[in-house]
Amino acid sequence: MRVTDIEVPKGVDRLSSADFRLLLANHMQQGGTTSPSSKGQVQGKGRGKYSQKVLASLPDRMRADQLQSIPEPADSEHQEQVELVQWLRLMEIRHFAIPNGGHRHLSVAKQLAAEGVMPGVSDLVILPEAGAETVLPIVFLEMKRKKGGNISKHQLDFLGHIEALAACGYPVIGRVAQGFQEARKILMEIG
């Protein structure tokens, strides 16, 4: 269902679903309308659940201080990596992700381990452009959220191996970035 002309109080940028239902019910009580979804009918289980009894129990006007405050979600490693990937795509920088993290069913984890997935490998690999005038390194980038992201022993071991390869003359760099901004800065400094 698409709701039209509902006025969200000033200073409120996010609503819980309970508060949205209160606003919707208050809007309907004041003679407001809703328009059907694009398929021409109201969809889902919520159809017609705003009874006159519920509407009668609501206050006449909703105030911003009556609405629950929903805190902004904490920055996650996922969100930071998504921002970086969007930027890499915008800049047309060739890269790929290594999906080592996450929770998997035991049978899937065993299958991936048999195929060569190993803990500690960096989240992203950023490749240099072929044919560039200067030889740029391949970058192995471990993403962490801005605050509180910890590096595991396996990740330290992997980055240590990348450093050892670089010391032998291989064009590789391993870095850890605390969030999108730091990752972008690292890549800009590398070239």
C-alpha positions as CSV (number, residue, x, y, z in Angstrom):
1,M,0.0,0.0,0.0
2,R,1.3,3.5,-0.8
3,V,0.4,6.3,1.5
4,T,-0.1,9.8,0.2
5,D,-0.1,13.1,2.1
6,I,1.0,11.8,5.5
7,E,2.9,14.5,7.3
8,V,5.8,13.2,9.3
9,P,6.6,15.7,12.2
10,K,9.6,17.9,11.7
11,G,12.8,16.7,13.3
12,V,11.9,13.0,12.7
13,D,13.9,11.4,10.0
14,R,13.2,7.7,10.8
15,L,10.2,5.9,12.2
16,S,9.7,2.5,13.8
17,S,7.0,0.4,12.2
18,A,4.8,0.9,15.3
19,D,5.1,4.7,15.0
20,F,4.4,4.5,11.3
21,R,1.2,2.6,12.0
22,L,0.3,5.3,14.6
23,L,0.9,8.0,12.0
24,L,-1.1,6.1,9.4
25,A,-4.0,5.5,11.7
26,N,-4.0,9.2,12.8
27,H,-3.9,10.2,9.2
28,M,-6.9,8.0,8.4
29,Q,-8.8,9.2,11.4
30,Q,-8.4,12.8,10.1
31,G,-10.0,11.8,6.8
32,G,-6.8,11.0,4.9
33,T,-6.6,8.6,2.1
34,T,-4.3,5.9,0.8
35,S,-3.8,4.9,-2.7
36,P,-3.6,1.3,-3.9
37,S,-0.3,-0.3,-4.8
38,S,0.8,-0.4,-8.5
39,K,-1.1,-3.7,-8.9
40,G,-4.3,-1.9,-8.2
41,Q,-5.1,-3.5,-4.8
42,V,-3.8,-3.4,-1.3
43,Q,-1.4,-6.3,-0.7
44,G,-0.4,-8.3,2.4
45,K,-1.8,-9.2,5.8
46,G,-2.2,-5.6,7.0
47,R,-5.2,-4.9,4.8
48,G,-8.1,-3.5,6.8
49,K,-6.5,-3.9,10.3
50,Y,-7.1,-0.3,11.4
51,S,-10.4,-0.8,13.2
52,Q,-12.6,2.1,14.6
53,K,-11.7,0.9,18.1
54,V,-7.9,1.3,17.4
55,L,-8.5,4.7,15.6
56,A,-10.6,6.0,18.6
57,S,-7.9,5.2,21.1
58,L,-5.3,7.3,19.3
59,P,-4.5,10.9,20.3
60,D,-5.9,13.7,18.2
61,R,-2.6,15.0,17.0
62,M,0.7,13.2,16.8
63,R,3.7,15.1,18.2
64,A,7.4,14.5,17.3
65,D,8.2,13.8,21.0
66,Q,5.7,10.9,21.1
67,L,7.6,9.0,18.4
68,Q,10.3,6.5,19.3
69,S,13.8,7.5,18.3
70,I,15.6,5.0,16.2
71,P,19.4,5.2,16.5
72,E,21.4,5.3,13.3
73,P,22.9,1.8,12.6
74,A,26.5,1.4,13.6
75,D,28.9,1.5,10.6
76,S,29.6,-2.1,9.6
77,E,32.5,-3.5,7.7
78,H,29.9,-4.5,5.1
79,Q,28.7,-0.9,4.6
80,E,32.2,0.4,4.4
81,Q,33.2,-2.2,1.8
82,V,30.0,-1.5,-0.2
83,E,30.9,2.2,-0.3
84,L,34.4,1.5,-1.4
85,V,33.2,-0.9,-4.2
86,Q,30.8,1.8,-5.4
87,W,33.7,4.2,-5.6
88,L,36.0,1.7,-7.3
89,R,33.3,1.1,-9.9
90,L,32.7,4.8,-10.4
91,M,36.5,5.3,-10.9
92,E,36.6,2.2,-13.2
93,I,39.3,0.5,-11.1
94,R,39.4,-3.2,-11.7
95,H,38.9,-5.2,-8.4
96,F,37.2,-8.2,-7.0
97,A,36.0,-9.3,-3.5
98,I,37.0,-12.5,-1.8
99,P,34.0,-13.7,0.2
100,N,35.8,-15.4,3.1
101,G,33.7,-14.0,5.9
102,G,30.1,-14.6,6.9
103,H,28.2,-17.5,8.4
104,R,27.6,-20.5,6.3
105,H,26.1,-23.9,6.7
106,L,28.7,-26.5,7.8
107,S,28.5,-28.4,4.5
108,V,29.0,-25.3,2.4
109,A,32.0,-24.3,4.6
110,K,33.5,-27.7,4.0
111,Q,32.9,-27.5,0.3
112,L,34.5,-24.0,0.1
113,A,37.5,-25.2,2.1
114,A,38.0,-28.1,-0.3
115,E,37.9,-25.6,-3.2
116,G,40.7,-23.5,-1.6
117,V,38.9,-20.9,0.5
118,M,41.1,-20.1,3.5
119,P,40.7,-17.8,6.5
120,G,42.6,-14.5,6.6
121,V,42.7,-13.7,2.9
122,S,42.0,-10.0,2.4
123,D,38.5,-8.8,1.5
124,L,39.4,-7.0,-1.7
125,V,42.0,-7.3,-4.4
126,I,42.6,-4.1,-6.5
127,L,44.4,-4.7,-9.8
128,P,46.5,-2.1,-11.7
129,E,45.7,-1.2,-15.2
130,A,47.6,-3.2,-17.8
131,G,49.9,-1.1,-20.0
132,A,50.3,1.8,-17.5
133,E,53.5,3.8,-17.8
134,T,54.5,3.0,-14.2
135,V,54.2,-0.4,-12.6
136,L,51.6,-0.2,-9.9
137,P,51.2,-3.0,-7.3
138,I,48.4,-5.4,-6.8
139,V,46.7,-4.3,-3.6
140,F,45.3,-6.7,-1.1
141,L,42.9,-4.7,1.1
142,E,41.5,-5.8,4.4
143,M,38.4,-3.7,5.3
144,K,37.4,-3.0,8.8
145,R,34.7,-0.7,10.2
146,K,35.7,2.7,11.3
147,K,35.7,1.9,15.0
148,G,36.2,-1.4,16.8
149,G,37.2,-3.6,13.8
150,N,39.8,-6.1,14.9
151,I,42.3,-8.0,12.8
152,S,42.4,-11.7,13.3
153,K,45.6,-13.9,13.6
154,H,44.9,-15.4,10.2
155,Q,44.5,-11.9,8.6
156,L,47.8,-10.8,10.1
157,D,49.5,-14.0,8.8
158,F,48.2,-13.3,5.3
159,L,49.2,-9.7,5.3
160,G,52.7,-10.8,6.6
161,H,53.0,-13.1,3.6
162,I,52.1,-10.2,1.2
163,E,54.8,-8.1,2.9
164,A,57.3,-10.9,2.4
165,L,56.4,-11.1,-1.3
166,A,56.8,-7.3,-1.6
167,A,60.3,-7.6,0.1
168,C,61.3,-10.1,-2.6
169,G,60.4,-7.6,-5.3
170,Y,56.9,-8.7,-6.2
171,P,54.6,-5.8,-7.0
172,V,52.1,-6.4,-4.2
173,I,50.9,-4.3,-1.2
174,G,48.8,-5.5,1.7
175,R,46.9,-2.9,3.8
176,V,44.2,-2.7,6.4
177,A,41.7,0.2,6.1
178,Q,39.4,1.4,8.9
179,G,36.4,2.4,6.8
180,F,35.8,3.7,3.2
181,Q,37.6,7.1,3.6
182,E,40.8,5.5,4.8
183,A,40.6,2.9,2.1
184,R,40.2,5.5,-0.6
185,K,43.1,7.5,0.8
186,I,45.3,4.4,0.8
187,L,44.5,3.7,-2.9
188,M,45.0,7.3,-3.9
189,E,48.4,7.4,-2.3
190,I,49.4,4.2,-4.0
191,G,48.5,5.6,-7.4
